[in-house]
Amino acid sequence: MAGNYFALNIALVFWFLTLICWTLSATLPAQIFGALSLLHFTIHAFSNQVNRMFKKKKSEEIEQPIISRPAPVEVREKEPTATEKQATTVIASDVCFEGNIVAGGHVYIHGTLKGNVDAKENLIKVMRGGVIEGNISCRELIIDGSVNGQCTCDIVDICENGHVTGTLTYRTLAVKKGGTFSGQAEVMPLKIEKTNVVGLTPEVAENAVEAKSQAKKSQHAAG
């Protein structure tokens, strides 16, 4: 702070000397002291301006908020659930697909499929307006469109608008009013239930069932 007023004090001293010289009619010393006084007044004003600019800049730096960037968060991909893993295959109504399909999930046919479809233990549903020209293998088959081929399924359900031409191999068949089937039908043998008896093989169990059935028939005949 004292340094800021040093030039001002010197300017005042020279200005005082200038007044004394003008009083004593010493023109040349008065001009010299007056010039020196004006010079120091100018230095003082310039110094004050520089100090104000410096203080303003410093205050802006202090007031500027410090923005801290958050630490990067590691994003781990979510593992697909069992339901998501079992993808669903859909043939849209405006699509005509040519080729075979082996699906691990359900299959819905809205458009036209020219090829075989294998959905293992899942559902295949031919929607109204849907067409399949090929063989079908699945657990359950619902037909509300048209199918032309060989169908091997545990459950076959032909709906009101369903039309099937070809061969059906099934365990359970249901045809609703309006649905049609043209071709050959073959019933698959029923699955043999597992037995809890140790050492009893499926073949032995099947023979036992047949023997029991024959025994009942003999009893009815004897009665």
Phi, psi and omega in degrees: 000321180295324179295329180294328183262003180295313180295325179293318179297316179296321179298320178293323179296313179295324178294323177295318178295325179296318179296321179296317180295320177295326178293322181273006180063029175265092189293312184297311177299326179296318179295320181294311180296325179295320179294317179296322179295317179295322179297317181287328172298319179295318178299319180297316180296317180296320179296319178296321180295318179296318180296320179296318179297320181294318180294321179297315179297320180294320180293323177295322178294325180287318183286341181296123183293145179269114182264115179264129179280132179294148180294141180298136181260129180281122181258120179260136179292134180286131179288136181295142178283173181297324179292321180290328179294329180276084186288150178256133179258129182231128172258113185292164186294334182260021183244137172242106185258132177243120181145170181270149180235128172242109188248143175266359180224199180287156180231129178239124183250111174258332182257223183240132178235122177248094183161179181272151179232127178234109181248016175053244184261029185243188185259139169239125181236122176264110185285169178299125184093349179280150183224134172235124175244088183166182182274148183233135176223120181195180177277314181227134181235121176245124186241115173238009177236226182235137178227132178229102182162194181260125183245124178239105186213153174291315183236128177236126181234111179262115185276186186301323182257014183276140178224122182236131176231121181143222184239133177246125172241116192212170170250326178226130182230134176225127179239116180277163181299127183105334178282148182229149177222130180227116180148208182253143179235137180223131181269127178284150178296146180293148178290135180280126180290147180290143179255150180271357181281126182291133176086000180266111183280162178303324180294319179294320179297320180295318178297322180294321179295317179296318180296321179295321179295317179295324179295320178295319179297320181294321179296320178295321180293320181292323180291000000 
